[in-house]
Amino acid sequence: MKYFTFLLLLILLNLSFGASGQYYDDPKNHDCLKCHSQQTYSFHNDMLDSEQKRLMNPYLIIDTIQLRNGVHHNFDCTDCHSYDYTTYPHIATLKLEPMATCLDCHAGDESFAKYEFEKIDEEFQKSVHYKDYGDNFTCAKCHNQHYYSPSARNSSSVVEIVEYSNKMCLSCHNDMKKFSLVSGEAKPTVVTIHDWLPNQELHFQHVRCIECHTAVEDDLMVSHNVLSKENAVRRCAECHSANSMLKASLYKYQNLQERAEDGTVLGMLSNENYVIGSHQIPILKIISLIIFFGTLAGIAIHLTFRIIIKKK
Amino acid sequence: MSSENKIYFYPLWLRIWHGINALGIILLIITGISMNSGFEQSVISFKLIITVHNYAGVIVMLNYFLYLFGNLFTSNKKFYIVKPKNFLKRPMKQAYYYAWGMFHGMKSPYPLSEKRKFNPLQKYTYIAVMYFVVPLVIITGIGLMFPELIFNKIYNISGVLITAVTHSAMGFFISIFLIIHLYIASIGKSPLDNFRSIFNGWHHV
């Protein structure tokens, strides 16, 4: 709790100064990034009294460009990580200190209310990720806290949004090392699992994994209830005819987003969103064709009789 | 207003409404069908089709208020009053006339006059279309334009889906109405007579 209060205080201070990414403007002179943004780092070894150069652990290298574009770019490293990290060599026990979780800041705050973090958490707790790995499966497993950028909010290109979203899943599901961190078992690649899916590449480019692998919630921007693979959508017709699972939530979201960018009447009318596949429910299609051709046939018969009678 | 077998059935406001509505609905049907069929590679781009559909939709909606207020504030509303007596018999009789009677020398059972602009079948259809189907297509259209207004779910079915399906189903009924409307309009003094009437306002009886 003490830690949390300190963190909050830092954040408040930080916001009150209206900071915007100034911490990372010059990585080479940043206390942490001068080492953690480089492949190698140098330090003075007091014991040997010599300058030493070593390789940086690749998992601890921060991509400063992504960091500056991420949502958290206006927090300094020590806003979240312990201030004691400013000394080197870092104290070993620092690794065991608990970190603040996403919900420590994002839950119960009115300015984040519209993103419904509590509901996201509720949905997440129903997911296979939580059921299998519990609290070890943190938000950060998918949403990299250093680099996260809300692509669905910033991009108007569906392909871009899909790519960004799918990268999150694939960062583990297509990476044996990261996958084993969570599951402890080796898995065949995503491509083999989806062998049954026609036009696999096209699907992966245009459809988010979560369209088939989560329970759809229209009011959430993204449903976090990731289902087990047995419960994933496998029937083509679910998306291609019978249901608009596809895009239902993205449609809502994109629509609101475009209006936020251009709230004028003309902007609203030029909104190009469209609910894919929702209009082609097979039974309705058959009924409508029957009605349509029935109408035409009725008119044709009636017209024929009118012409015959007139000729008489 | 009437003179020698002619009645001034269609005042100017009504003709303006009808004209805008006709063009708007035709545009909506064409763009609506092309969206449903999902041709991405057509002469007009898919995105433009959606934009045209949005514009036409809003124009038809605003125009609908002209129809509503026109009927509210002029005497035109009296033509829509339904008599409870023989509620079903009257339209049936008209249907029988269209299907059988008119080919066997029967006189129109409900000849049009100063007091009667629509035959019963026509009246019922217009009421259903103008006060049920069209408002529903407008409301669902607004829902699709402002999806935050749509309820999230009804029994596990997405609200966006229900709204979209209702929208296209109602659009479909309007298309069927249009086909029948155009055909029945050709049953007049001459096949083109009624089409002339909606331009000049005078109906031949």
Interface residues (C-beta under 8 A of the other chain):
Chain A: V216 E217 D218 D219 N243 S244 M245 A248 Y251 K252 N255 L256 M268 L269 S270 N271 E272 N273 Y274 V275 I276 S278 H279 Q280 I281 L284 S288 I291 F292 T295 L296 I299 H302 L303 F305 R306 I309
Chain B: M35 N36 G38 K47 I50 T51 N54 Y55 V58 Y98 A99 F103 L144 M145 F146 P147 E148 I150 N152 K153 S158 G159 V160 L161 A164 V165 S168 A169 F172 S175 I176 I179 I180 Y183 I187
